[in-house]
Amino acid sequence: MNDVILSRIAEALTWTGRYVERADNTGRILDAYLHRMLEDPWRDEDMACRSLYAILGVDAGEPRVDMQQVLDQLAFDARSTCSIEGALGAARLNARSAREAVSSEMWECLNSTWHALADQRLAARRTGPYAYLELVRRRAALFFGLADSTMSRDDSWRFVVLGRSLERVDMTVRLLSVRVLDAAHAPDWPTLLSASGADEAYARVHSGFGDTPRVAEFLLMDREFPRSALHALTTAEECLAALGRPRQDPARRPIGRMRTRLEYLDSQALEDQLPHLLRDLQQACMASAEGVAERFFPYQGPVEWATEGA
């Protein structure tokens, strides 16, 4: 690694990118499910909530689950980085420990967002969570926009983008896995598109919102859509290459292999290969995260996504 930044800062920047992306993705998923339930009041709330838990790797337990419980656990719980508030709190702490590497505007964005969440949480309990979720999405977009416009394209920026890219692939895989592998809890394709922030982009490419497995192809293999797995893998590999990692490096190799596999995969064969492909994508992201941790901040292993504490 370039000696410009220390391993402690590299770790903080990587997790800042991951946590902000996690909060953004979780907010999009919750918003998509809430809107779908409003449009279809006959939908089984317990099953919809269990679907949300399955996506985010949380054990729903045996009793019936309602949306308020989901919001308390996945949006408002400041103690868990599986929730929006916990992830943003962790992002703020990591950014604060790397203040010399992030711009003042990025820090101010995270800090003001964190302090605004308490009032938004109280308002959400009275009038609904939509303003809360919209704030999270807008501030996450602002944070990454500020990273692109106020940071030099040096190692610091690359670690932020690398963390965002790995988290983005992981979330896309989680969404598709629930749809493909867990039919009992599966969201429909329009809900999945909305949860991915891909509904409008997909409609422009395919001229509609059809209930079709082409959604999986778009979310995995589209070269132009920034939230697709292929686009995020390509970005992650470019960051690792710029950080000086060769093709056979344990951090870069699994990402490069999956990027190549997606780039040249026959779309006609995607449906048959999808379960194995999703499993391999998730394993590749885990292997790359472990490789990044071992190479750049070896004093501490990577934190497991679904069992993290704040």
C-alpha positions as CSV (number, residue, x, y, z in Angstrom):
1,M,0.0,0.0,0.0
2,N,1.1,3.6,-0.6
3,D,2.6,4.9,2.7
4,V,0.5,8.1,2.4
5,I,-2.1,6.7,4.8
6,L,-1.8,4.3,7.7
7,S,-3.6,1.0,8.2
8,R,-5.8,2.5,10.9
9,I,-7.0,5.2,8.5
10,A,-7.4,2.7,5.7
11,E,-9.7,0.6,7.8
12,A,-11.7,3.5,9.0
13,L,-12.2,4.8,5.5
14,T,-13.2,1.4,4.1
15,W,-15.8,0.9,6.9
16,T,-17.1,4.4,6.5
17,G,-17.9,3.7,2.9
18,R,-19.5,0.3,3.8
19,Y,-21.6,1.7,6.6
20,V,-23.0,4.7,4.6
21,E,-23.8,2.4,1.7
22,R,-25.4,-0.1,4.2
23,A,-27.6,2.7,5.6
24,D,-28.6,3.8,2.2
25,N,-29.4,0.3,1.0
26,T,-31.4,-0.5,4.1
27,G,-33.4,2.7,3.8
28,R,-34.2,1.9,0.2
29,I,-35.4,-1.6,1.0
30,L,-37.6,-0.5,3.9
31,D,-39.1,2.3,1.8
32,A,-39.9,-0.1,-1.0
33,Y,-41.6,-2.6,1.3
34,L,-43.6,0.1,3.1
35,H,-44.9,1.5,-0.2
36,R,-45.8,-1.9,-1.5
37,M,-47.7,-2.7,1.7
38,L,-49.6,0.6,1.3
39,E,-50.5,-0.3,-2.3
40,D,-51.6,-3.8,-1.3
41,P,-53.2,-3.7,2.2
42,W,-54.1,-7.4,1.8
43,R,-50.5,-8.4,1.7
44,D,-49.4,-10.6,4.7
45,E,-47.5,-8.2,6.9
46,D,-45.7,-11.0,8.8
47,M,-44.4,-12.6,5.6
48,A,-43.3,-9.2,4.2
49,C,-41.4,-8.5,7.5
50,R,-39.8,-11.9,7.5
51,S,-38.7,-11.2,3.9
52,L,-37.0,-8.0,5.1
53,Y,-35.3,-9.9,7.9
54,A,-34.1,-12.6,5.5
55,I,-32.5,-10.0,3.2
56,L,-30.6,-8.4,6.0
57,G,-29.6,-11.6,7.7
58,V,-31.6,-11.1,10.9
59,D,-33.4,-13.9,12.7
60,A,-37.1,-13.0,12.8
61,G,-38.0,-15.5,15.6
62,E,-41.2,-17.4,16.0
63,P,-43.9,-14.9,17.0
64,R,-45.6,-12.8,14.3
65,V,-43.6,-9.7,13.2
66,D,-45.1,-6.3,12.3
67,M,-43.6,-3.4,10.5
68,Q,-43.1,-1.3,13.7
69,Q,-40.9,-4.0,15.1
70,V,-38.9,-4.1,11.8
71,L,-38.4,-0.3,11.9
72,D,-37.3,-0.4,15.6
73,Q,-34.8,-3.1,14.7
74,L,-33.6,-2.2,11.2
75,A,-34.0,1.6,11.2
76,F,-33.9,3.0,14.7
77,D,-31.6,0.7,16.7
78,A,-28.4,2.7,17.4
79,R,-26.7,-0.3,19.0
80,S,-26.6,-2.5,15.9
81,T,-24.8,-1.7,12.6
82,C,-27.4,-3.9,10.9
83,S,-29.7,-0.9,11.3
84,I,-29.7,2.5,9.6
85,E,-29.0,4.4,12.8
86,G,-26.4,2.0,14.0
87,A,-24.6,2.0,10.6
88,L,-24.6,5.8,10.3
89,G,-23.3,6.1,13.9
90,A,-20.5,3.7,13.1
91,A,-19.8,5.6,9.8
92,R,-19.5,8.8,11.8
93,L,-17.1,7.3,14.4
94,N,-14.9,5.9,11.6
95,A,-14.9,9.1,9.7
96,R,-14.0,11.0,12.9
97,S,-11.0,8.7,13.5
98,A,-9.9,9.5,9.9
99,R,-10.5,13.2,10.0
100,E,-7.2,14.0,8.4
101,A,-8.2,11.9,5.3
102,V,-11.8,13.0,4.7
103,S,-12.9,16.4,3.6
104,S,-14.6,18.8,6.1
105,E,-17.7,18.7,4.0
106,M,-17.9,14.9,4.2
107,W,-17.5,15.0,7.9
108,E,-20.1,17.8,8.3
109,C,-22.5,15.7,6.2
110,L,-22.2,12.7,8.4
111,N,-22.1,14.6,11.7
112,S,-25.2,16.7,10.9
113,T,-27.0,13.6,9.6
114,W,-26.4,11.8,12.8
115,H,-27.6,14.7,15.0
116,A,-30.8,15.0,12.8
117,L,-31.8,11.4,13.2
118,A,-33.2,11.8,16.7
119,D,-35.8,14.4,15.7
120,Q,-36.6,12.4,12.5
121,R,-37.1,9.3,14.6
122,L,-39.6,11.0,16.9
123,A,-41.4,12.4,13.9
124,A,-41.4,9.0,12.2
125,R,-43.3,7.5,15.2
126,R,-46.0,10.1,14.8
127,T,-46.4,10.5,11.0
128,G,-44.6,7.5,9.5
129,P,-41.0,6.8,8.6
130,Y,-41.0,8.2,5.0
131,A,-39.2,11.5,5.9
132,Y,-36.7,9.6,8.0
133,L,-35.9,7.2,5.1
134,E,-35.7,10.0,2.6
135,L,-33.3,11.9,4.8
136,V,-31.0,8.9,5.0
137,R,-31.1,8.3,1.2
138,R,-30.4,12.0,0.4
139,R,-27.6,12.3,2.9
140,A,-25.9,9.1,1.7
141,A,-26.0,10.4,-1.9
142,L,-24.7,13.7,-0.7
143,F,-21.8,12.0,1.2
144,F,-20.6,10.0,-1.7
145,G,-21.1,13.0,-4.0
146,L,-18.9,15.0,-1.7
147,A,-16.3,12.2,-1.7
148,D,-16.2,12.4,-5.5
149,S,-16.0,16.2,-5.6
150,T,-13.9,17.1,-2.6
151,M,-11.3,14.3,-2.3
152,S,-8.2,13.8,-4.4
153,R,-8.2,10.5,-6.3
154,D,-5.6,9.1,-3.9
155,D,-5.6,6.1,-1.6
156,S,-8.0,7.7,0.9
157,W,-10.7,8.1,-1.8
158,R,-10.0,4.5,-3.1
159,F,-10.7,2.9,0.3
160,V,-14.0,4.8,0.6
161,V,-15.1,3.7,-2.8
162,L,-13.8,0.1,-2.3
163,G,-15.9,-0.2,0.9
164,R,-19.0,1.2,-0.9
165,S,-18.5,-1.2,-3.8
166,L,-18.1,-4.4,-1.7
167,E,-21.2,-3.5,0.3
168,R,-23.2,-2.7,-2.8
169,V,-22.4,-6.2,-4.3
170,D,-23.3,-7.9,-1.0
171,M,-26.7,-6.1,-0.8
172,T,-27.6,-6.9,-4.4
173,V,-26.8,-10.5,-3.8
174,R,-28.9,-10.6,-0.6
175,L,-31.9,-9.1,-2.4
176,L,-31.7,-11.5,-5.3
177,S,-31.0,-14.5,-3.0
178,V,-34.3,-14.0,-1.1
179,R,-36.2,-13.6,-4.4
180,V,-34.6,-16.7,-6.0
181,L,-33.9,-19.0,-3.1
182,D,-36.6,-18.3,-0.6
183,A,-39.9,-18.3,-2.4
184,A,-41.9,-18.2,0.9
185,H,-40.5,-14.8,1.8
186,A,-39.7,-13.5,-1.7
187,P,-40.4,-9.9,-2.8
188,D,-41.9,-9.5,-6.2
189,W,-39.7,-8.2,-9.0
190,P,-41.1,-4.6,-8.9
191,T,-40.4,-4.4,-5.2
192,L,-36.9,-5.7,-5.7
193,L,-36.2,-3.1,-8.4
194,S,-37.4,-0.3,-6.1
195,A,-35.4,-1.6,-3.2
196,S,-32.3,-1.6,-5.4
197,G,-32.9,2.0,-6.6
198,A,-33.1,0.5,-10.1
199,D,-36.8,0.9,-11.1
200,E,-36.4,3.9,-13.3
201,A,-33.1,2.8,-14.9
202,Y,-34.6,-0.6,-15.6
203,A,-37.7,0.9,-17.1
204,R,-35.6,3.1,-19.5
205,V,-33.7,0.0,-20.7
206,H,-36.6,-2.4,-21.0
207,S,-39.5,0.0,-21.5
208,G,-41.6,-1.1,-18.6
209,F,-41.7,-2.7,-15.1
210,G,-42.6,-6.3,-16.2
211,D,-42.6,-9.0,-13.6
212,T,-39.7,-10.8,-15.2
213,P,-36.4,-12.6,-14.4
214,R,-34.8,-10.0,-16.6
215,V,-34.5,-8.0,-13.5
216,A,-31.8,-10.4,-12.2
217,E,-29.9,-9.9,-15.4
218,F,-30.1,-6.1,-15.1
219,L,-29.0,-6.0,-11.4
220,L,-26.1,-8.4,-12.0
221,M,-24.8,-7.8,-15.5
222,D,-25.7,-4.3,-16.6
223,R,-22.4,-2.4,-17.4
224,E,-23.9,1.1,-17.2
225,F,-26.0,0.9,-14.0
226,P,-23.8,1.9,-11.0
227,R,-25.6,-0.4,-8.5
228,S,-25.3,-3.5,-10.6
229,A,-22.9,-6.2,-9.3
230,L,-20.8,-6.0,-12.5
231,H,-20.3,-2.3,-12.2
232,A,-19.5,-2.5,-8.5
233,L,-17.1,-5.3,-9.0
234,T,-15.3,-3.5,-11.8
235,T,-15.0,-0.4,-9.5
236,A,-13.7,-2.5,-6.6
237,E,-11.1,-4.1,-8.9
238,E,-10.0,-0.8,-10.3
239,C,-9.5,0.5,-6.7
240,L,-7.4,-2.5,-5.7
241,A,-5.3,-2.3,-8.9
242,A,-4.6,1.4,-8.1
243,L,-3.7,0.4,-4.6
244,G,-0.9,-1.7,-6.1
245,R,-2.5,-5.2,-5.7
246,P,-1.6,-7.6,-8.5
247,R,-4.1,-9.9,-10.2
248,Q,-3.3,-12.9,-8.0
249,D,-3.5,-10.9,-4.8
250,P,-6.0,-12.6,-2.3
251,A,-8.0,-9.3,-2.1
252,R,-8.2,-8.7,-5.9
253,R,-8.3,-12.3,-7.4
254,P,-11.9,-13.3,-6.2
255,I,-13.3,-9.9,-7.3
256,G,-11.6,-10.2,-10.7
257,R,-12.8,-13.7,-11.3
258,M,-16.4,-12.8,-10.6
259,R,-16.2,-9.7,-12.7
260,T,-14.9,-11.7,-15.6
261,R,-17.5,-14.4,-15.1
262,L,-20.4,-11.8,-15.1
263,E,-18.9,-9.9,-18.1
264,Y,-18.9,-12.9,-20.3
265,L,-21.8,-14.9,-18.9
266,D,-24.4,-15.9,-21.5
267,S,-27.6,-14.1,-20.4
268,Q,-29.7,-17.1,-21.7
269,A,-27.9,-19.3,-19.1
270,L,-28.4,-16.9,-16.2
271,E,-31.6,-18.3,-14.8
272,D,-30.2,-21.9,-14.5
273,Q,-26.9,-20.6,-13.0
274,L,-28.4,-18.0,-10.7
275,P,-28.4,-19.8,-7.3
276,H,-24.8,-20.9,-7.7
277,L,-23.8,-17.5,-9.1
278,L,-25.3,-15.7,-6.1
279,R,-23.5,-18.0,-3.7
280,D,-20.2,-17.5,-5.5
281,L,-20.6,-13.7,-5.6
282,Q,-21.2,-13.6,-1.8
283,Q,-18.2,-15.8,-1.2
284,A,-16.0,-13.7,-3.4
285,C,-17.0,-10.5,-1.6
286,M,-16.2,-12.2,1.8
287,A,-12.9,-13.5,0.5
288,S,-11.9,-10.0,-0.9
289,A,-12.9,-8.3,2.4
290,E,-10.7,-10.8,4.3
291,G,-7.9,-10.2,1.8
292,V,-8.2,-6.4,2.2
293,A,-8.2,-6.7,6.0
294,E,-5.1,-9.0,6.0
295,R,-3.2,-6.8,3.6
296,F,-4.0,-3.3,4.7
297,F,-5.1,-3.6,8.3
298,P,-3.9,-7.0,9.5
299,Y,-4.2,-6.3,13.2
300,Q,-7.9,-7.0,13.1
301,G,-10.0,-9.3,10.9
302,P,-13.0,-8.2,9.0
303,V,-16.3,-7.9,10.9
304,E,-19.0,-10.4,10.0
305,W,-21.9,-8.5,8.3
306,A,-24.9,-10.1,10.0
307,T,-23.6,-10.4,13.6
308,E,-21.9,-7.0,14.1
309,G,-22.4,-5.0,17.2
310,A,-22.2,-1.2,17.2
